[in-house]
Amino acid sequence: MNETRPLAVVTGASSGIGFELAKQFAENGFDLVLCAENSGLGIAADEVRAHGADVHRVKADLATAEGAERLLGAIVATGRPVAAAALNAGVGQGGAFLDTDLADEVRVIDLNITSTVRLAKGLLPDMVARDEGRLLFTSSIDATVPGSFQAVYNASKSFIQSFAQALQNELKDTGVTVTSVMPGATETHFFHRAGMEDTQVGRQKKDDPQDVARQGFEALMAGRKKIVAGSVKTKAQGLVSKIVPGSVKAAAHRKMAEPGSGESN
């Protein structure tokens, strides 16, 4: 790796928003450590290299303690400080809570919440010791909405949003910044993996992950605390969500996420 360039870490980097974030870092002069659990990581890493970055890839399941330790160990092995990290890996699970498998819901918690805490715990001490660094969390506009038929996923994003805001306050007197990017429905593999292709939200037109990543990257580099990223429609949803009661938001989410709700569309 070229040690004259800053080093960034991106998780969930094989596709979607994570892949686009990796390209943003590469195009803006960063070398990269990319992590994902699937075979698409190699192809993604090659595409990111084409943008001028040196890339080290780490195949690991971050929903496990072993996977998180593997990534942190690979970062240490580079011998370089982490200038920025995008903790983006996440998974969803659609369906009525009483109908879904417990193992699937626990995996949402383990990947979305536990791995984020583990990696933040591993990365932040060195950033604070150097008094510089940037940390990006992929939250969601769903963090503000009670997630009927996505109950654990939305709650996991509420955790990430609260976690980010708490760290922002704790680190306010340091040179380390924490930013949360809050996308809406985005054109990724998320809805297929979550079993939500028959829902209204699964079938509706979605935001471009390249736009979401660009806006998130720009907010990170500017040291902003959060950004609702994506289309004008998504940004408007973010504004409306601030004033609408939770019960109303839960009912609206039900219409969009209930299994079979997209069959007539």
Secondary structure, DSSP 8 states (H G I E B T S, - for coil): --TTS-EEEEESTTSHHHHHHHHHHHHTT-EEEEEESSTHHHHHHHHHHTTT--EEEEE--TTSHHHHHHHHHHHHHTTS-EEEEEE-------S-TTTS-HHHHHHHIIIIIIHHHHHHHHHHHHHHHHT-EEEEEE--GGGGS--TT-HHHHHHHHHHHHHHHHHHHHTTTSSEEEEEEEE-SBSSSHHHHTT-TTSHHHHS--B-HHHHHHHHHHHHHHT-SEEEES-HHHHHHHHHHTTS-HHHHHHHHHHHHSTTTTTT-
